[in-house]
Amino acid sequence: MKIGTPLLAVMVLALAAWTGTQVLHLNTLFGIILPYTALAVFLAGFIYRVVRWAASPVPFSIPTTCGQQRSLSWIKQDKIENPDDLWGVIGRMILEVTLFRSLFRNTVTEKRGEKLAFGSAKWLWFGSLLFHWSMLFVILRHLRFFTDPIPFVVQGIESLDSFLQVGVPLLYLTDVFLVVALTYLFLRRVIVPQVKYISLAADYFPLFLLLGIAVSGILMRYFLRVNIVEVKALAMGLVHLQPVAPADIGAIFYIHLFLICSLFAYFPWSKLMHAGGIFMSPTRNLANNSRMVRYINPWNYEVKTHHYDEYEDEFREKMRKAGLPLEKEG
């Protein structure tokens, strides 16, 4: 059920796009209304989640550190692992976001005989890095549909991505890397017993949805050709708020587009939101400067104290009747 239900859900989404455009001819709905709606849901949900996180109280200074803190002058500080200022935090965040530095240090624990052994576990880091960077390149490549003229940077990325000059049309390496990375992340959840045990349908659904987007895009580029001129016209119309849904783009395009819309609408409410959450995590965005700066909660208001003398004055008669000892007889 954990695998079958999300897989069926993605298949239903693809079938809905095919039925809606090829049978019911709802091209305007799937080509214009749903993309705008999905983008609005994505932006509103993303902002809402980030604002909620930003407003959450942080009662303690809790940066995650695994290096030498700034201390005595003759003790070398690890400025990346244990930063004590803003620039150190920025450097650590850049390495975390671009290279997944903490995941690179991931280790596996195994019992070998009667001893507990620790080993390197770099495949998860490599698979995640391959997926995220491939996804970034694919998104940047798609900017050619939304710009005219196409920016030089986008043209450079396309040339770099297809530098092997394989096939006609040219094979994009990131298309292959994306499918390979997603397949590895899926198989890891199925094969590794510990990961399979804790995996839920919410973990498999985004994998299947991303795989559906990748496979439909590959089919559209290399096998089931679409009217690329009409695709460009639709994209430019959406950007300039003057969209017109063509009728002869092709069913695979609408399937691809609808899966993307589903991903956009699902993104802010799913685990994929870690893309924004990493910047709001106090374990990452705080400097470890507790030896130099006193951390005071901003919501700590002054509390009126109630000394024992005042307490006894307030309840003296009741305490006397109850037979409790009094410090003062008043």
C-alpha angles and dihedrals in degrees: 000000000000090000103026098053098054091042090052090047092056091047090051090051091052092047091049091055092048093047094044095052105030101036106023095028094223093156094145091054095049097034102042117005098046095046091052091045093048092049091050091049091048095050095042093046094045093050092045093052094046093048091049091052092046090053094050113110118247105205096183139030098252111168114164108239135175102171142065114301121225105275134133119008093247094053112085113234123219097228095186100044094036110024120181099191141043096265091053090052091049091051092050092047092050091053091045095050098041103034105019090234096180091050089051088064091053112133135194122227119214136171111234109186107308094337133085112232131193123209141174120276107188101146094083090050092049094046093048092046092048092050098047096045092045090050091051092051091048092051092048091049090054090061087084088077093055101044135065116217096028110241118250091238092058091049090051092051091050091050092049092047093052100035092125088068093215121165134341113302092033116259115247110217092210090061089061094040092050094054092043092050094047091047091052092049089050095047090048090059091048101042105036105077096209093050093043091053094057097038117109135191087263088063095051099042097068090046092054092042092052091045089051091052092047095046094046090049092050092048090050094051103039109021118012101045120209134195099274093186091059091046090055091047092051092047093049090047091053091050094050093043090243102103126172118186110223117215100216106053096107138257095258090060093056091047089052092047094047092051089052090050089051090051092050093050092045097044102082094049098046140069087269086080088083083093088076098024095065090069091052097049112115090207088065108027099050126088118230096235099131091129091058106031126042110229110223122180108243091219095054101120122187112273120213108236124221110212121204092249090058091044091053092047090052097047102025097119093046091047091049092051090049091052095243117153117257127208092206128033105215 
